């Protein structure tokens, strides 16, 4: 059963989209193949002028397409989609992800009033290149498909389910974060509900990562900028350092080292085949951390 066989929508799947013409058909095809015991709908919020909208309209006419007039960040795009959702629950998926036919069924099954939101892990959908592996390692080493289901303080927004009422009460995603808006939203969500998130690593989405080094570089800069915004907006670990620019300036050259070591350790422990097949991936990861530091510095000193 799917949403197009029943009038009762329980879950609304929201997909923010920008220049997604290369992947949106794969994403939507996987959603159309969902096997569920409940009704669901799919909402694409697109803000680009490529062929994404045409693909959605022509190949997936049952999908709700919201076409925005100006390029829009993922956070506000998700908020717009959630605002138009008919379901009691909202599931968020990225426009470059593919899901198994039981993805929605399993996400809803693990949802509980004990948790503010639930989600799963991320795998690499384009494993043929070292650049895509480097992006995967840097962004999702916390979400390799290993371990047991557990409570957590962060779940990626590309594999995520939350009750719409709870989402709205938390205020939605921040509107001005270039990256890591989901980390900030999860922090707000836990603060307001007093509940943890829950993750089941066996519920995986296949995520297409950037092929070109130039795209990879730009994205790492964005993530670095988003890191400063999070520290300025929360009381997370190291947040106090943002106000101490002189001290942070001294620490900035070595700031990426803990994250770099964590990425390498988790990869060697859980995904050693990545390094064995692409030994030079560690060089690209190291360069990615340099660009992350550049973005961090740009945001830190912009005013």
PEWO-V182385 format. One record per residue. N is the residue number from 1. RES is the residue in one small letter. PHI is phi in radians with two decimals (NA if undefined). D_CENTER is the distance of its C-alpha to the mean C-alpha in Angstrom with 2 decimals. Layout:
# PEWO-V182385
n=N res=RES phi=PHI d_center=D_CENTER
n=N res=RES phi=PHI d_center=D_CENTER
This chain:
# PEWO-V182385
n=1 res=x phi=NA d_center=27.13
n=2 res=x phi=-2.44 d_center=24.43
n=3 res=x phi=-1.09 d_center=24.12
n=4 res=x phi=-1.56 d_center=26.56
n=5 res=x phi=-2.04 d_center=29.22
n=6 res=x phi=-2.62 d_center=29.26
n=7 res=x phi=-1.51 d_center=29.37
n=8 res=x phi=-1.55 d_center=27.72
n=9 res=x phi=-1.66 d_center=23.95
n=10 res=x phi=-1.71 d_center=22.36
n=11 res=x phi=-2.18 d_center=18.64
n=12 res=x phi=-1.87 d_center=17.02
n=13 res=x phi=-1.65 d_center=13.98
n=14 res=x phi=-1.92 d_center=12.31
n=15 res=x phi=-2.19 d_center=10.78
n=16 res=x phi=-1.32 d_center=10.45
n=17 res=x phi=-2.41 d_center=12.32
n=18 res=x phi=-2.58 d_center=13.93
n=19 res=x phi=0.90 d_center=16.23
n=20 res=x phi=-1.87 d_center=14.93
n=21 res=x phi=-1.06 d_center=18.47
n=22 res=x phi=-1.42 d_center=18.11
n=23 res=x phi=-2.24 d_center=15.49
n=24 res=x phi=-1.05 d_center=15.59
n=25 res=x phi=-1.16 d_center=18.71
n=26 res=x phi=-1.18 d_center=17.30
n=27 res=x phi=-1.06 d_center=14.33
n=28 res=x phi=-1.22 d_center=16.89
n=29 res=x phi=-1.07 d_center=19.53
n=30 res=x phi=-1.19 d_center=17.60
n=31 res=x phi=-1.31 d_center=17.10
n=32 res=x phi=-1.15 d_center=20.77
n=33 res=x phi=-1.62 d_center=21.74
n=34 res=x phi=-1.12 d_center=20.47
n=35 res=x phi=-1.84 d_center=23.34
n=36 res=x phi=-2.28 d_center=23.35
n=37 res=x phi=-1.74 d_center=26.09
n=38 res=x phi=-2.47 d_center=24.82
n=39 res=x phi=-1.47 d_center=24.18
n=40 res=x phi=-2.53 d_center=20.84
n=41 res=x phi=-2.23 d_center=19.97
n=42 res=x phi=-2.18 d_center=17.37
n=43 res=x phi=-2.16 d_center=16.64
n=44 res=x phi=-1.87 d_center=15.42
n=45 res=x phi=-1.88 d_center=15.29
n=46 res=x phi=-1.87 d_center=16.31
n=47 res=x phi=-2.25 d_center=17.48
n=48 res=x phi=-2.05 d_center=18.84
n=49 res=x phi=-1.88 d_center=22.37
n=50 res=x phi=-1.38 d_center=21.93
n=51 res=x phi=-1.54 d_center=22.77
n=52 res=x phi=-0.98 d_center=19.57
n=53 res=x phi=-1.07 d_center=21.45
n=54 res=x phi=-1.12 d_center=24.47
n=55 res=x phi=-1.06 d_center=22.71
n=56 res=x phi=-1.11 d_center=21.31
n=57 res=x phi=-1.12 d_center=24.74
n=58 res=x phi=-1.46 d_center=26.84
n=59 res=x phi=-1.67 d_center=25.08
n=60 res=x phi=-2.37 d_center=23.29
n=61 res=x phi=-1.12 d_center=25.62
n=62 res=x phi=-1.42 d_center=24.67
n=63 res=x phi=-1.40 d_center=21.13
n=64 res=x phi=-1.39 d_center=21.05
n=65 res=x phi=-1.87 d_center=20.31
n=66 res=x phi=-1.90 d_center=19.97
n=67 res=x phi=-1.69 d_center=20.89
n=68 res=x phi=-1.59 d_center=20.53
n=69 res=x phi=-1.49 d_center=23.21
n=70 res=x phi=-2.26 d_center=21.41
n=71 res=x phi=-0.96 d_center=18.18
n=72 res=x phi=-2.30 d_center=15.63
n=73 res=x phi=-1.13 d_center=12.49
n=74 res=x phi=-1.09 d_center=9.27
n=75 res=x phi=-1.02 d_center=10.15
n=76 res=x phi=-1.11 d_center=13.67
n=77 res=x phi=-1.11 d_center=12.99
n=78 res=x phi=-1.11 d_center=11.15
n=79 res=x phi=-1.07 d_center=14.14
n=80 res=x phi=-1.10 d_center=16.57
n=81 res=x phi=-1.10 d_center=15.42
n=82 res=x phi=-1.12 d_center=15.62
n=83 res=x phi=-1.15 d_center=18.96
n=84 res=x phi=-1.76 d_center=20.25
n=85 res=x phi=-1.36 d_center=19.21
n=86 res=x phi=-1.67 d_center=22.27
n=87 res=x phi=-1.40 d_center=20.91
n=88 res=x phi=-1.22 d_center=21.30
n=89 res=x phi=-2.04 d_center=17.74
n=90 res=x phi=-2.09 d_center=14.54
n=91 res=x phi=-1.89 d_center=11.87
n=92 res=x phi=-1.86 d_center=8.58
n=93 res=x phi=-2.44 d_center=7.69
n=94 res=x phi=-1.48 d_center=6.77
n=95 res=x phi=-1.36 d_center=10.22
n=96 res=x phi=-2.09 d_center=10.28
n=97 res=x phi=-2.14 d_center=9.87
n=98 res=x phi=-2.10 d_center=13.03
n=99 res=x phi=-2.13 d_center=13.85
n=100 res=x phi=-1.28 d_center=17.16
n=101 res=x phi=-1.18 d_center=19.75
n=102 res=x phi=-1.85 d_center=19.51
n=103 res=x phi=-1.00 d_center=15.76
n=104 res=x phi=-1.13 d_center=16.38
n=105 res=x phi=-1.03 d_center=19.63
n=106 res=x phi=-1.29 d_center=18.34
n=107 res=x phi=-1.07 d_center=15.53
n=108 res=x phi=-1.15 d_center=18.24
n=109 res=x phi=-1.13 d_center=20.73
n=110 res=x phi=-1.58 d_center=19.09
n=111 res=x phi=-1.20 d_center=18.59
n=112 res=x phi=-2.65 d_center=21.34
n=113 res=x phi=-1.16 d_center=22.77
n=114 res=x phi=-1.32 d_center=22.54
n=115 res=x phi=-2.16 d_center=18.77
n=116 res=x phi=-1.41 d_center=16.94
n=117 res=x phi=-2.89 d_center=13.92
n=118 res=x phi=-2.36 d_center=13.04
n=119 res=x phi=-2.95 d_center=10.56
n=120 res=x phi=-2.49 d_center=10.78
n=121 res=x phi=-1.69 d_center=10.28
n=122 res=x phi=-2.31 d_center=9.14
n=123 res=x phi=-2.08 d_center=12.07
n=124 res=x phi=-1.63 d_center=13.12
n=125 res=x phi=-1.46 d_center=14.43
n=126 res=x phi=-2.22 d_center=16.60
n=127 res=x phi=-1.42 d_center=18.43
n=128 res=x phi=-1.40 d_center=21.43
n=129 res=x phi=-2.14 d_center=20.74
n=130 res=x phi=-1.19 d_center=20.54
n=131 res=x phi=-1.12 d_center=18.28
n=132 res=x phi=-1.11 d_center=15.48
n=133 res=x phi=-1.16 d_center=16.16
n=134 res=x phi=-1.10 d_center=16.16
n=135 res=x phi=-1.10 d_center=12.72
n=136 res=x phi=-1.08 d_center=11.53
n=137 res=x phi=-1.08 d_center=13.70
n=138 res=x phi=-1.24 d_center=12.73
n=139 res=x phi=-1.59 d_center=8.95
n=140 res=x phi=-2.26 d_center=9.02
n=141 res=x phi=-1.11 d_center=12.66
n=142 res=x phi=-1.30 d_center=12.05
n=143 res=x phi=-2.14 d_center=10.64
n=144 res=x phi=-1.08 d_center=13.44
n=145 res=x phi=-1.38 d_center=15.11
n=146 res=x phi=-2.59 d_center=18.00
n=147 res=x phi=1.46 d_center=19.72
n=148 res=x phi=-1.78 d_center=20.49
n=149 res=x phi=-0.98 d_center=18.71
n=150 res=x phi=-2.78 d_center=18.74
n=151 res=x phi=-1.28 d_center=17.97
n=152 res=x phi=-2.72 d_center=15.44
n=153 res=x phi=-1.94 d_center=14.25
n=154 res=x phi=-2.75 d_center=10.49
n=155 res=x phi=-2.38 d_center=8.06
n=156 res=x phi=-1.16 d_center=4.27
n=157 res=x phi=-1.22 d_center=3.82
n=158 res=x phi=-1.51 d_center=3.92
n=159 res=x phi=-2.70 d_center=6.97
n=160 res=x phi=-2.62 d_center=8.49
n=161 res=x phi=-2.44 d_center=12.04
n=162 res=x phi=-2.57 d_center=14.14
n=163 res=x phi=-1.21 d_center=17.66
n=164 res=x phi=-1.01 d_center=17.97
n=165 res=x phi=-1.05 d_center=20.72
n=166 res=x phi=-1.15 d_center=18.84
n=167 res=x phi=-1.04 d_center=15.94
n=168 res=x phi=-1.18 d_center=18.71
n=169 res=x phi=-1.15 d_center=20.68
n=170 res=x phi=-1.43 d_center=17.94
n=171 res=x phi=1.62 d_center=17.92
n=172 res=x phi=1.31 d_center=14.49
n=173 res=x phi=-1.29 d_center=11.83
n=174 res=x phi=-1.09 d_center=13.69
n=175 res=x phi=-1.59 d_center=15.10
n=176 res=x phi=-2.23 d_center=15.62
n=177 res=x phi=-1.52 d_center=12.83
n=178 res=x phi=-1.25 d_center=12.20
n=179 res=x phi=-2.84 d_center=9.09
n=180 res=x phi=1.13 d_center=7.87
n=181 res=x phi=-1.11 d_center=8.68
n=182 res=x phi=-1.21 d_center=6.72
n=183 res=x phi=-1.14 d_center=8.99
n=184 res=x phi=-1.15 d_center=11.83
n=185 res=x phi=-1.06 d_center=11.49
n=186 res=x phi=-1.10 d_center=11.57
n=187 res=x phi=-1.12 d_center=14.57
n=188 res=x phi=-1.05 d_center=16.26
n=189 res=x phi=-1.05 d_center=15.79
n=190 res=x phi=-1.19 d_center=17.47
n=191 res=x phi=-1.09 d_center=20.09
n=192 res=x phi=-1.44 d_center=21.10
n=193 res=x phi=-1.67 d_center=21.18
n=194 res=x phi=1.24 d_center=22.40
n=195 res=x phi=-2.10 d_center=20.43
n=196 res=x phi=-1.47 d_center=17.89
n=197 res=x phi=-1.56 d_center=14.76
n=198 res=x phi=-2.36 d_center=15.33
n=199 res=x phi=-2.24 d_center=13.70
n=200 res=x phi=-2.00 d_center=15.44
n=201 res=x phi=-1.11 d_center=14.67
n=202 res=x phi=-1.41 d_center=16.75
n=203 res=x phi=-1.65 d_center=14.38
n=204 res=x phi=-1.99 d_center=12.46
n=205 res=x phi=-1.96 d_center=10.52
n=206 res=x phi=-1.60 d_center=11.76
n=207 res=x phi=-1.92 d_center=9.53
n=208 res=x phi=-1.41 d_center=11.73
n=209 res=x phi=-1.80 d_center=11.71
n=210 res=x phi=-1.18 d_center=14.05
n=211 res=x phi=-1.46 d_center=17.69
n=212 res=x phi=-1.60 d_center=19.56
n=213 res=x phi=-1.17 d_center=20.06
n=214 res=x phi=-1.11 d_center=20.34
n=215 res=x phi=-1.16 d_center=16.86
n=216 res=x phi=-1.03 d_center=15.57
n=217 res=x phi=-1.06 d_center=17.78
n=218 res=x phi=-1.08 d_center=16.71
n=219 res=x phi=-1.21 d_center=13.01
n=220 res=x phi=-1.12 d_center=14.11
n=221 res=x phi=-1.09 d_center=16.35
n=222 res=x phi=-1.07 d_center=13.70
n=223 res=x phi=-1.12 d_center=11.79
n=224 res=x phi=-1.08 d_center=15.33
n=225 res=x phi=-1.12 d_center=16.10
n=226 res=x phi=-1.12 d_center=13.18
n=227 res=x phi=-1.08 d_center=14.47
n=228 res=x phi=-1.15 d_center=17.83
n=229 res=x phi=-1.07 d_center=16.75
n=230 res=x phi=-1.13 d_center=15.26
n=231 res=x phi=-1.11 d_center=18.52
n=232 res=x phi=-1.22 d_center=20.62
n=233 res=x phi=-1.74 d_center=19.21
n=234 res=x phi=-2.34 d_center=19.28
n=235 res=x phi=-1.95 d_center=21.65
n=236 res=x phi=-1.13 d_center=19.33
n=237 res=x phi=-0.97 d_center=21.08
n=238 res=x phi=1.34 d_center=22.52
n=239 res=x phi=-1.05 d_center=22.06
n=240 res=x phi=-1.11 d_center=25.84
n=241 res=x phi=-1.25 d_center=26.03
n=242 res=x phi=-1.06 d_center=24.51
n=243 res=x phi=-1.35 d_center=27.77
n=244 res=x phi=-1.87 d_center=29.85
n=245 res=x phi=-1.10 d_center=29.41
n=246 res=x phi=-1.07 d_center=32.47
n=247 res=x phi=-1.16 d_center=31.36
n=248 res=x phi=-1.16 d_center=27.79
n=249 res=x phi=-1.07 d_center=29.33
n=250 res=x phi=-1.21 d_center=31.23
n=251 res=x phi=-1.49 d_center=28.27
n=252 res=x phi=-0.97 d_center=25.83
n=253 res=x phi=-1.08 d_center=27.17
n=254 res=x phi=-1.82 d_center=26.50
n=255 res=x phi=-1.02 d_center=23.33
n=256 res=x phi=-1.29 d_center=21.01
n=257 res=x phi=-1.04 d_center=23.27
n=258 res=x phi=-1.00 d_center=21.98
n=259 res=x phi=-1.17 d_center=18.36
n=260 res=x phi=-1.07 d_center=19.89
n=261 res=x phi=-1.14 d_center=22.11
n=262 res=x phi=-1.13 d_center=19.45
n=263 res=x phi=-1.07 d_center=17.42
n=264 res=x phi=-1.11 d_center=20.76
n=265 res=x phi=-1.08 d_center=21.97
n=266 res=x phi=-1.16 d_center=19.09
n=267 res=x phi=-1.17 d_center=19.15
n=268 res=x phi=-1.13 d_center=22.93
n=269 res=x phi=-1.32 d_center=22.96
n=270 res=x phi=-1.86 d_center=20.46
n=271 res=x phi=-2.36 d_center=20.12
n=272 res=x phi=-1.09 d_center=23.42
n=273 res=x phi=-1.09 d_center=23.82
n=274 res=x phi=-1.05 d_center=21.32
n=275 res=x phi=-1.25 d_center=23.76
n=276 res=x phi=-1.15 d_center=26.78
n=277 res=x phi=-1.45 d_center=25.93
n=278 res=x phi=-2.32 d_center=24.64
n=279 res=x phi=-0.97 d_center=26.50
n=280 res=x phi=-1.33 d_center=25.72
n=281 res=x phi=-1.09 d_center=21.95
n=282 res=x phi=-1.17 d_center=22.71
n=283 res=x phi=-1.14 d_center=24.28
n=284 res=x phi=-1.16 d_center=21.26
n=285 res=x phi=-1.07 d_center=19.08
n=286 res=x phi=-1.07 d_center=21.83
n=287 res=x phi=-1.12 d_center=21.85
n=288 res=x phi=-1.05 d_center=18.12
n=289 res=x phi=-1.19 d_center=18.85
n=290 res=x phi=-1.11 d_center=21.74
n=291 res=x phi=-1.21 d_center=19.72
n=292 res=x phi=-1.03 d_center=17.27
n=293 res=x phi=-1.13 d_center=20.54
n=294 res=x phi=-1.08 d_center=21.77
n=295 res=x phi=-1.09 d_center=18.88
n=296 res=x phi=-1.03 d_center=19.37
n=297 res=x phi=-1.16 d_center=23.06
n=298 res=x phi=-1.02 d_center=22.76
n=299 res=x phi=-1.24 d_center=20.97
n=300 res=x phi=-1.14 d_center=23.28
n=301 res=x phi=-1.89 d_center=26.42
n=302 res=x phi=-1.15 d_center=25.70
n=303 res=x phi=-1.81 d_center=28.03
